Amino acid sequence: MQIVMYDRGFDPGYELDLHLPETEKMENLLNRVFEGDIASIRRASYLGKDGADAVPELMVCLTNQLWRVRLEAVQALGRIGETAKAAVPKLVKLKEDQNQSVREAVDEALASIQKSVA
């Protein structure tokens, strides 16, 4: 099995999905996002506006006990932009996160989402 390098992380599931129909690829990706897989969260974030399907799973990641998963989810929602506006209330709650990196990313994500809406 070939392991695919994806933005500083490894996502072995990506290579396995290449033979699947698009709907199954997305379903597998969303399942891995839901589980808090950082590489999959990054992949979902680069879908941009097409990442709307990943927003509910990313919102679940916002409450993950690992700060790195929360950070990646916040950044992903910011990259997705306007279609992530449903996550704004949960993002606002994260302004009080114990991790400074998460708090800083929240401000950037909210600005990105609101800029996309305007």
Secondary structure as GFF3:
##gff-version 3
##sequence-region A 1 118
A	DSSP	beta_strand	5	6	.	.	.	ID=ss1
A	DSSP	beta_strand	9	10	.	.	.	ID=ss2
A	DSSP	alpha_helix	12	17	.	.	.	ID=ss3
A	DSSP	alpha_helix	22	34	.	.	.	ID=ss4
A	DSSP	alpha_helix	38	45	.	.	.	ID=ss5
A	DSSP	three_ten_helix	48	54	.	.	.	ID=ss6
A	DSSP	alpha_helix	55	61	.	.	.	ID=ss7
A	DSSP	alpha_helix	67	80	.	.	.	ID=ss8
A	DSSP	three_ten_helix	81	87	.	.	.	ID=ss9
A	DSSP	alpha_helix	88	93	.	.	.	ID=ss10
A	DSSP	three_ten_helix	94	96	.	.	.	ID=ss11
A	DSSP	alpha_helix	100	117	.	.	.	ID=ss12
###
